[in-house]
Amino acid sequence: MAEKQNGAPNGQSESHSLERTLVRITVAGSLYMVFASCVGGPPFTDFLRSIGAGAIHLGFLTGATQALVALQFAGALVATRVRRRKPWFMSLVILGRLLYLPIAILPALSGERYPASTLMSVLILTMASGAMMTFTGPFWFSWMAEIIPGRILNRYWGQRQRWMNYVWLITYPLVGLAVRATAIPIRQLFPILAVFGVTAGVTDILLFTSIPEQDHETAPLHCAKRELLAPLKDPSYRAFLMFFCLWSAAVSFSASFQQYYVLNELRVPLWKTSLIWWAAGLGPAISSGAWGRLADRFGCRPVLQLCLSLKPLVILVFLLLTPATAVWILPIVFIFDSVWNAGTAVAQNGYMIKMSPPQYRPMFVAAFAGATGIAAGLGSMAGGYFFAHCQESGG
């Protein structure tokens, strides 16, 4: 009886501690959305164009970003060989986000005198920032997998994703309004946005200071080959990986050019196009929590089967669009499409984490992110060539 009485407070204390930890992780993810809204998307593209970037520079940056996904494998090898992942994750991500400050102010310091070298420096710093944050992906995922209990894993991912999208729905239009409403040129406005974004991004990572990390079993150096091949030797994970590589390539074949098609072929104004894509954030905000609960109750596979089977509907809608109907049809379609995307994201993350053995979890995470990222890049390139060929042939 005494043991039960003594044990109850301890269990309650652990429950409160876990709850506080999960809240911090959710708040951190929400702050990341503020960072991404301020330093990414249309404002950053306009900023690059203002300092002389053309299609070739933007294409180079996009291709290089996709190639950096390979750093996930290097990150996984390091993550399984260090006793503490937390210092690596925090220091590299903070440094990567701080790089957006010199990116933003460099053109104001030297852009007029050395425009070519300034643009190249900005592109290199942007890639360096992306490299640092990509490298730490396996560190973060394997750490979070040890913190979040398996019984609530999908439910929690869904709730976190929901709150992140709530924040994005607020910050994305606010940033767009700031760019549109102010008379300040983007070259002078972007440094202001970068200060707000970097402040939110660094605060995001500092919240992890109080989140505990347990020592984990490290792998010896000579096991690198075995570790790299581990995801492919697991038959179930290999099938899961191959399917999502093909899926990512197929989706990216068309998805990468949907916005271009709406702007250039359907001639929808930029501000209306931005509102159309903003609607895509509503789906995850309203459905992610429900998808997480369904995945915990019925498993990830039924959720994936349902969401993936409904995804092709958006392509059928694009075949029927006209300039007159795009503005009111696409927001409705994108809300439903983003609901399926939210379910896919929740279920595939849960599936990936639950299928990966603890000792090889960073590499399993890296294999999924790296392989599907490369497949998506190849799909985008193939779609680009196909799109260009259709334009040249008058199709």
Buried (B, 14 or more C-beta within 10 A) or exposed (E): EEEEEEEEEEEEEEEEEBEEBBEBBBBBBBBBBBBBBBBEBBBBBBBBBBBBBEEEBBEBBBEBBBBBBBBBBBBBBBBBBEEEBBEBBBEBBBBBBBBBBBBBBBBBEEBEEBEEEBBEBBBEBBBBBBBBBBBBBBBBBBBBBBBBEEEBBBBBBBBBBBBBBBBBBBBBBEBBEBBEEEEEEBBEBBBBBBBBBBBBBBBBBEBBEEBEBEEBEEBEEEBBEEBBEBBEEBEEBEEBBEEBBEBBBBBBBBBBBBBEBBBEEBEBEEEBBBBBBBBBBBBBBBBBBBBBBBBBEEBBEEBBEBBBEBBEEBBEBBEEBEEEEBBEBBBEBBBBBBBBBBBBBBBBBBBBBEBBEEBBBBBBBBBBBBBBBBBBBBBBBBBBEBBEEEEEEEE
